[in-house]
Structures are given as C-alpha cells and as structure tokens.
Amino acid sequence: MSKNRIKIVEKILNANDRLAKANRQKFDDAGVYTINLMASPGAGKTSLIIKTIEGLIADGVQIGVIEGDTAPVTIDSDKINAAGMPAVQINTGGECHLDAVMLETAIDQMDLTPLDLVIVENVGNLICPAAFELGTHSKVVVASIPEGDDKPYKYPNIYRGLDVLIINKTDLLPYIDFDMDYFRQGVEMLNPGLTTFTVSCKTGEGLDGWLEWLKARISK
Amino acid sequence: MHELSVTESVLEIACKHAEKAQAKKVTDIYLVIGKLSSIVDDSVQFYWDFISEGTLCEEATLHFKRISAELVCLDCDHKYTLDDELTPCPQCGSARIRVISGDEFNLESIEVQK
C-alpha cells in the first residue's frame, strides 16, 4: 500500500462562504438590503431593531427580521411582531452563532418580495459569529457602555470586517467608568475609519444618524 | 464554541479529496490555523474521533500548525507580532496598524493510503 501526500489548501469554511454567496444572490434578486447584527447578550440588539422599525415606519420602509436564538424562546420575535413587522426565528439548537445554512433555511420561510430591509439578529456572542459569513450586505455590531471599554482589545475579530459600529446605552455614561477614547482607539486599530454611531435606544439620542445611514442604502 | 461545525467541514473537505484520489484511507490531516482564528485544538480532536467514525478519515491524525498574527504599523512600517492583547505600535505608539497574517484557517494537505 503506498502513502501519498495530497496538497489541498482549502479554506475550512469554504462551504459556508459559498452558501453565503448564494444567500446574497437571493437578497439581491429580491432587491432587499440586509444586515448581520451582532453583539454580546444584552447589548441592545433587539432594542435597536425595534427603534429602527419605529424610526423608518413613517417612510413606509418594510422590514423583516430573522432572529437567531440558541433556544426556542420567542421573546424577541414576539416583540418584532408586536412592532408590526414579520419575524422568522432560527433556533440554533445550542449553537453559538448563525451560519449560512441556517440563514438559507430562514430566507426560504420569509417572503422577501414586499421587504426593503432584512435585519438578521445573530446569537448574542462576540466570538463565534465573527467567523461565519452569512451573505448579508453589511455587518453591524452593537457595543454597549456597561460591557466595558476593553472589548475591542479582548475580542478583536468581531471589530474587523465590520461596516458599522453602534455604541449603545450612552445614557449610562455618567454612572459607569467607560473611557470612550480608549475604546475608540482599540476600534481604530482594528478597523480604521469605521462608521460609528453613539446612541441610546432608551432616550432615542443619536439614532437619527443610524437611520439616515440605513435609508441611504435601501434602494427601493 | 463552534468546533463541531468546523470539524464537520474538515471531514467533508478531507473525504471529498480522498475520494477524488481514490484513496483507501486517510492517515493524516494537516491544518493551518492563524492566531486570530479562534479554535481549540483539543475540542476539534474530541469531535473528530466521533464524527470521523465509519468514514475514509477514521483514525486519521489531525496536525495543527499555528501561525502567529503579524501586524504592521502604517506610520513607521514597523512589523510586530500580536501578543494576547492588542497593542499600538511598540516603536512609535501609533494606533494605525494593519493585520498582515493570523486569519489563516485552512486545510493544507492530507496523507492517504492507496
């Protein structure tokens, strides 16, 4: 029996990346702008989505939400439905992130035709979601003041390859030792010139900039 | 921790190439993992033993080659290696840096018996 070395050099997540491209094609065919929304648990992903729906409803923007959850708990999708928009929930069965296969399944359950924007709410986690392309047009991270100013230094990957950073819960700045310059320096090292909005989903402060950014990208 | 899905991808790629080469058995799998790709070797090995059972890759040995993350300063061109914590350029203190390597996450080669 002979032994042979076969050279391969293939990206381990190649299959995922290919499916992500197919997802993107489906979104493009339907004329829908899509966002992969990532954050740690409790940073305010769902609050931002609700504020986004409320902020764009007057402009007639139709928004679909795909909710990634590790357990079959419908708290988030119930909130989206209550805000008057369709939501599809993906139960990851304990997995720590969404991947392109899971998103494909969700897309097939959602009628994209009437929609202008689809927000994919990833599983609350700063590590794993960064590794898996989904095929969305942009990636957005919500950071929040109570998480601390060292997060870019500890979780560098999530801040790279990112299109927009939203710093949420600015209303808590007076109560928490959060060095904004230190935080921003970490982000700048990983993603120079990153578009950043500082907001409070509670008071509504700063959300206008984010909504304008979105409106400029919704083509229909 | 997403080691299970990663391990499944490794198995899929290795089996695909082994079948193409009409191999009887895969004995070794060589992976190249950059420091910025978060993956735990032991955990991959743990899943591997389960999911490779009954495939061409059963009992194949996984080899992990770790590559450090290299950074370059955009202001003074100094190159340095990323330690566990991200730091500005140690030479000039600039925060304008770029990652040159460390993202690798590849299946580089397999060894097979024909």
Interface residues (C-beta under 8 A of the other chain):
Chain A: M1 S2 K3 N4 R5 I6 K7 I8 V9 E10 K11 I12 L13 N14 A15 N16 E95 C96 H97 D99 I127 C128 A131 F132 P152 Y153 K154 P156 N157 R160 Q185 G186 E188 M189 L190 P192
Chain B: M1 H2 L4 S5 V6 S9 V10 E12 I13 A14 H17 A18 A21 A23 K24 T27 L31 L36 S37 S38 L74 E85 L86 P88 A95 R96 I97 V99 F105 N106 L107 E108 S109 I110 E111 V112 Q113 K114
